[in-house]
Amino acid sequence: MLVRITTLVCALFIAVTLQAKEFSENEHYEVLDTSASSEPEIIEYFSFYCMACYRFEPIAKELAATFPEAFKKSHTSGLSPKPGMGSKMTQAYSLALMLNKEQAISERIFERQFGQRQSIDTQEKIKDIFVQAGVSESEFNRGFNSFSVKARAKQMEKDVRDKNITGTPTLIVNGKYKILMNGFRDSDDLIGDLKLVIEQLMDK
C-alpha cells in the first residue's frame, strides 16, 4: 500500500513539474509582428523537397494527434529541384487537401523523394503519385489546374511571405508565435517539450 501511495505522489510531482516548465521568448519562441488567429492554430510550414521535414514527420504526426482540431500543414515553394517545381508541389498539396488524401499523398511523396531517393521533378511524376494513391488521371488533370486548387496554393504562398518563413520545417502557433527549434536542441524529450510550449503559447 505504501509503495502505491509513494508511486502516486511521485507521479503527481512529475506532472506538476512538467506543467510548471517555462519557456523563454527569443530562446524557445519568437513573437511575430502579425495578428493572432481567431481560433487556436498550429501550422507546420514544410516542403516535400526538405530532408529535415521528412525527418520531422513522426513529430508532426504526434502533434496532429495531440491537437487534432488545431494542427495544420502548409507547403512552401522555396525549395525546388527545377524551376517552378516548388510551386507545382504546392499545387499538388493543395489538390491532396481538396481530395482528402493529404496523408496518403504526403507519405508517398516523402518516401519517393527520400526513402527511394528518386526526385519528383516533373508534373508527370506528381501525377504518378496521385494515381498510386487511388486518384484517376482524369481527376488529377481536372483538379491540378483548377481555380480552387490554384487559389489555395497562392494563399499558402502569400502566407509564407506574410510570416516571413525562411526555413523548413517551421511551426507557428496562433499566427503569432514562431517556435525556435534551436532552443530545443538539448531537450531530452523533444515531442514532450514541443507539446508543452505549444499549450502555453495557445493559452496566451
Residue pairs with C-beta under 8 A, 6 or more apart in sequence:
18 192
18 196
19 196
21 193
21 196
22 200
23 29
23 183
23 193
23 196
23 197
23 200
24 183
25 31
26 180
27 180
27 183
28 179
28 180
28 183
28 184
28 197
29 173
29 177
29 178
29 179
29 180
29 183
29 197
29 201
30 177
30 178
30 180
31 176
31 177
31 178
32 163
32 164
32 172
32 175
32 176
32 177
32 178
34 162
34 163
34 175
34 176
35 175
35 176
36 174
36 175
36 176
37 174
37 175
37 176
39 70
40 67
40 69
40 70
40 174
40 202
41 70
41 72
41 173
41 174
41 175
42 63
42 67
42 70
42 71
42 72
42 171
42 172
42 173
42 174
42 198
42 202
43 71
43 72
43 73
43 74
43 171
43 172
43 175
44 56
44 60
44 63
44 71
44 72
44 73
44 74
44 169
44 170
44 171
45 73
45 74
45 75
45 76
45 160
45 163
45 165
45 168
45 169
45 170
45 171
45 172
46 53
46 56
46 60
46 73
46 74
46 75
46 76
46 168
46 169
47 53
47 75
47 76
47 77
47 78
47 79
47 86
47 89
47 168
48 75
48 89
48 92
48 93
48 106
48 109
48 110
48 113
48 120
49 79
49 80
49 81
49 85
49 86
49 89
49 113
50 79
50 168
50 169
51 114
52 168
52 169
53 110
53 168
53 169
54 110
54 113
54 114
56 169
57 106
57 110
59 190
59 191
59 194
60 71
60 73
60 169
62 191
63 71
63 171
63 191
63 194
63 195
63 198
64 71
66 195
67 198
70 202
73 93
73 102
74 156
74 159
74 160
75 89
75 90
75 93
75 94
75 153
75 156
76 86
76 90
76 156
76 157
76 160
76 165
76 168
77 86
77 87
77 89
77 90
77 156
77 157
77 160
78 86
78 160
78 168
79 86
79 168
80 86
80 87
80 89
81 119
81 121
82 121
82 122
85 120
85 121
85 122
87 153
87 157
88 123
88 126
89 109
89 120
89 126
90 153
90 156
90 157
91 144
91 145
91 149
91 150
91 153
92 105
92 109
92 126
92 129
92 130
92 144
93 102
93 105
93 106
93 153
93 156
94 149
94 150
94 152
94 153
94 156
95 130
95 140
95 143
95 144
95 149
96 102
96 104
96 105
96 106
96 130
97 152
98 143
98 148
98 149
98 152
99 135
99 139
99 143
101 130
101 133
101 134
101 135
104 133
104 134
105 129
105 130
105 133
108 129
108 132
108 133
109 120
109 129
112 118
112 120
112 125
112 129
113 119
113 120
120 126
120 129
123 144
126 144
127 137
127 140
127 141
127 144
130 140
131 137
131 140
143 149
163 172
163 175
163 178
169 181
170 178
170 179
171 178
171 179
171 181
171 194
171 198
172 178
172 179
173 179
173 198
173 201
173 202
174 201
174 202
174 204
176 201
176 204
177 201
177 204
179 194
179 197
179 198
184 190
184 193
184 194
187 193
